[in-house]
Amino acid sequence: MENTQSPIEQLRAQVRQLWDDLSPAERAVCHYLISTSPDQILFASAQELGTATGTSNATVVRTMQRLGFGGLPGLKRALAAEFTSAVAPDVRLKQRISHVGQDLSGIWQRVFDEARERVEHCSRLLDAEAFKKAVELLVNAPGVFVYGAGASEPAAHHLALKLNRRGHRARAVSATGFALADDLLWLTHGEALVVFQPARKLKEITILIDRAKAVGAGTILISDELVGSFADRVDAVLAAPHTPTGITAEPLTGIIVADALLLALDTLDEPRSVEHSHQLNALREQLLGPRFR
């Protein structure tokens, strides 16, 4: 039977189930979570929750893990799904501004807090086997088709640019609708398709994955969901948690995952990376003069 409980109701049910096994500090965190409004949790940092509950940010993170959310960003993501579908974007923006306030030092810290939480959450979600498979697909591919639309486009262009600089032929594609068909024609057997899945569901993702399967290309999905609807249809899924609040840029974790793939490629095919780095710098020097070096 389908679970019709809201995320906050699911949170309360999980707290009730685990209550007897929780430490006093973890109970303090849980009591605060189930008694405050979801939007208060959504915009709070682990440090702020630690202060509000008389515990620490480490206790907050540990409690989230005990509750099955992997960390605070995991809980925020669950709450944000209902929040963003029920609240208009302009209203969400007003609420975000209201929660942040006008303390410039506080604004600076809040952005870094969320960025840190997302990156640490992303690191904890590592699937070592999926990462190994993704690297193997890239290092052996004659070409790489990197797709990212909307907010995912910067991550796709970043990966394609850096792959080319290492001697791996790559192209970044961000087209949607009718225009994507022209790019899909050139996805061929043995290539690797890397898809940065955006927060909103796109029909194009399904068609890309189907096309890759039809022509015999390997597929790597960099997604907010490790067990989403595409997980069993691709070769590797790597986690890149999206922002639950909009305070930090959506492609932040996708770019970091791309950097991890690139460093792994450098270690597996050092001669190619070094040689192409040398050629790139020689060309730059010809273009800009010897002072460039």
C-alpha atoms as one frame of an Amber mdcrd trajectory, in Angstrom:
protein
   0.000   0.000   0.000   1.314   3.460  -0.924   2.540   5.593   1.966   0.288
   8.660   2.156   1.987  10.211   5.182   3.587  13.626   4.787   7.370  13.864
   5.381   6.847  15.409   8.838   4.408  12.611   9.749   6.963  10.047   8.614
   9.580  11.801  10.748   7.347  11.629  13.811   6.615   7.947  13.212  10.347
   7.204  12.939  11.046   9.093  16.162   8.358   7.110  18.003   9.804   3.848
  16.712  13.381   4.631  17.782  12.668   6.666  20.929  13.722   4.019  23.481
  17.077   3.545  21.727  17.966   7.238  21.514  20.362   9.024  23.869  19.092
  12.032  25.880  20.827  14.421  23.472  19.320  12.670  20.451  15.883  12.817
  22.099  16.303  16.565  22.574  16.992  16.949  18.863  14.015  14.765  17.932
  11.669  16.622  20.270  12.602  19.893  18.601  12.214  18.455  15.097   8.702
  17.130  15.654   7.485  20.232  17.491   8.694  22.947  15.099   7.405  23.856
  11.640   8.991  22.165   8.580  10.104  25.482   7.082  12.038  26.279  10.284
  13.971  23.018   9.836  14.417  23.624   6.120  16.331  26.871   6.603  18.278
  25.922   9.747  21.900  24.809   9.820  23.154  21.913  11.949  24.847  24.435
  14.228  21.607  26.401  14.685  19.690  23.232  15.462  22.396  22.239  17.930
  22.065  25.599  19.691  18.266  25.389  19.715  18.336  21.908  21.260  21.200
  22.469  23.696  23.323  19.873  21.911  25.936  20.144  19.133  25.964  20.069
  15.360  27.621  16.628  15.540  24.695  15.352  17.626  22.246  16.801  15.118
  23.970  15.029  12.218  24.194  11.763  14.174  20.503  11.961  15.028  19.595
  12.460  11.352  21.613   9.365  10.521  19.883   7.358  13.258  16.533   8.409
  11.815  17.537   7.130   8.392  18.057  10.436   6.564  21.833  10.161   6.136
  22.293  13.660   7.556  20.515  16.997   7.851  20.441  17.582   4.050  18.607
  14.253   3.700  15.859  15.386   6.066  15.706  18.793   4.384  15.357  17.127
   0.999  12.400  15.059   2.234  10.717  18.130   3.693  11.522  20.279   0.656
   9.756  17.941  -1.772   6.369  18.734  -0.234   7.272  22.338   0.577   8.289
  23.247  -2.984   5.265  21.545  -4.560   2.817  23.317  -2.249   4.410  26.786
  -2.057   4.892  29.116  -5.042   8.511  30.117  -5.925   7.992  33.790  -5.060
   6.546  32.841  -1.666   9.487  30.504  -1.030  11.860  33.346  -1.892  10.126
  35.667   0.595  10.335  32.994   3.297  14.004  32.407   2.543  14.741  36.127
   2.825  12.750  36.302   6.063  14.678  33.422   7.624  18.057  34.772   6.530
  17.485  38.328   7.790  19.765  41.277   7.051  22.827  40.367   9.082  25.492
  40.298   6.347  27.917  38.215   8.387  25.097  35.785   9.124  24.203  35.572
   5.437  27.812  34.783   4.552  27.952  32.065   7.203  24.579  30.567   6.220
  25.682  30.038   2.619  28.900  28.350   3.707  27.034  26.225   6.269  24.649
  24.845   3.653  27.467  24.294   1.152  29.440  22.390   3.785  26.427  20.287
   4.763  25.696  19.384   1.140  29.298  18.452   0.385  29.642  16.327   3.525
  26.312  14.628   2.791  27.463  13.956  -0.768  30.689  12.396   0.523  28.790
  10.069   2.865  26.631   8.836  -0.023  29.613   7.446  -1.952  28.924   4.104
  -3.641  32.466   2.831  -4.222  31.440   0.223  -6.783  29.382   2.730  -8.780
  32.275   5.206  -8.728  34.697   2.531  -9.960  32.311   1.532 -12.747  31.847
   5.164 -13.812  35.608   5.731 -14.013  36.085   2.540 -16.050  33.399   3.616
 -18.513  35.021   7.021 -18.990  38.623   5.865 -19.316  37.757   3.305 -22.006
  35.206   5.361 -23.971  36.157   6.717 -27.429  33.896   9.684 -26.713  31.804
  11.126 -23.886  28.364  12.712 -24.282  27.698  14.920 -21.232  24.145  16.142
 -20.712  22.946  18.841 -18.350  19.908  21.079 -18.832  18.858  24.145 -16.881
  20.655  24.435 -13.550  22.638  21.263 -14.364  24.215  22.800 -17.464  27.277
  24.342 -15.704  28.290  20.954 -14.273  27.979  19.304 -17.701  30.112  21.979
 -19.395  32.684  21.778 -16.588  33.100  18.007 -16.983  33.239  18.110 -20.799
  35.808  20.927 -20.813  38.099  19.176 -18.339  37.762  15.814 -20.130  38.866
  17.403 -23.399  41.852  19.004 -21.670  42.894  15.513 -20.564  42.659  14.041
 -24.050  39.217  12.443 -23.688  36.919  13.576 -26.506  33.800  14.995 -24.885
  30.886  17.196 -25.844  28.465  18.987 -23.539  24.812  19.075 -24.580  22.030
  21.092 -22.937  19.335  21.066 -25.627  15.773  20.126 -24.771  12.776  19.182
 -26.868  13.018  18.996 -30.658  16.609  20.272 -30.776  17.989  17.362 -28.734
  17.303  14.890 -31.570  20.238  16.254 -33.614  22.665  15.604 -30.759  21.249
  12.143 -30.033  22.044  11.037 -33.592  25.752  11.168 -32.756  25.665   9.032
 -29.605  27.343   5.799 -30.693  28.337   2.333 -29.505  31.028   2.228 -26.841
  30.717   5.873 -25.872  29.839   7.018 -22.362  26.743   9.077 -21.607  26.979
  11.186 -18.446  23.695  12.728 -17.316  23.475  15.394 -14.628  19.869  14.934
 -13.551  18.178  18.246 -12.681  15.816  18.739  -9.766  12.748  18.698 -12.005
  11.887  15.611 -14.018  12.567  15.909 -17.734  11.271  13.620 -20.477  14.632
  14.114 -22.169  16.404  12.049 -19.482  14.296   8.988 -20.284  14.937   9.378
 -24.014  18.687   9.847 -23.471  18.945   6.677 -21.395  16.838   4.699 -23.876
  19.001   5.915 -26.760  22.208   4.956 -24.951  20.863   1.463 -24.332  19.749
   1.112 -27.962  23.171   2.014 -29.423  25.282   0.286 -26.767  26.658   3.293
 -24.896  27.428   3.129 -21.165  25.433   5.453 -18.936  26.453   7.323 -15.776
  23.737   9.176 -13.882  24.753  11.923 -11.451  21.596  12.425  -9.463  19.965
  13.617  -6.274  18.470  10.117  -5.954  20.518   6.932  -5.690  17.453   4.708
  -6.007  15.304   6.811  -8.324  13.334   5.667 -11.348  16.465   5.400 -13.536
  18.728   3.512 -11.124  18.133   0.074 -12.646  18.456   1.344 -16.225  21.960
   2.827 -16.076  25.438   1.443 -15.413  26.328   3.680 -12.474  24.537   6.200
 -10.254  26.550   8.775  -8.311  24.916  10.945  -5.663  24.965  14.735  -5.978
  22.406  16.103  -3.481  20.507  19.162  -4.670  19.907  22.229  -2.521  16.803
  21.898  -0.336  16.521  25.661   0.164  17.872  27.408  -2.928  20.525  29.144
  -0.823  23.411  27.443  -2.653  23.688  26.647  -6.359  22.115  23.393  -7.529
  25.174  22.216  -9.545  27.590  22.607  -6.602  27.781  18.901  -5.699  27.584
  17.811  -9.342  30.740  19.788 -10.111  32.514  18.213  -7.127  31.516  14.713
  -8.267  32.838  15.612 -11.733  36.148  16.676 -10.178  36.410  13.322  -8.378
  35.893  11.503 -11.696  38.524  13.673 -13.383  41.145  13.067 -10.693  40.489
   9.320 -10.892  41.010   9.447 -14.667  44.315  11.258 -14.146  45.574   8.465
 -11.904  44.462   5.679 -14.271  45.787   7.294 -17.466  48.552   9.589 -16.282
  50.525   9.690 -19.575  47.511  10.929 -21.537  46.621  13.592 -18.965  50.200
  14.848 -18.659  50.788  14.921 -22.412  47.602  16.850 -23.150  48.305  19.252
 -20.302  51.709  19.897 -21.860  50.183  20.470 -25.309  47.504  22.772 -23.898
  50.039  24.956 -22.141  52.284  25.055 -25.216  49.349  26.310 -27.290  48.461
  28.901 -24.653  52.041  30.140 -24.677  51.955  30.484 -28.482  48.727  32.464
 -28.213  49.617  34.649 -25.251  53.418  34.817 -25.425  56.187  33.454 -23.157
  55.079  35.614 -20.202  52.053  33.316 -19.886  54.216  30.570 -18.408
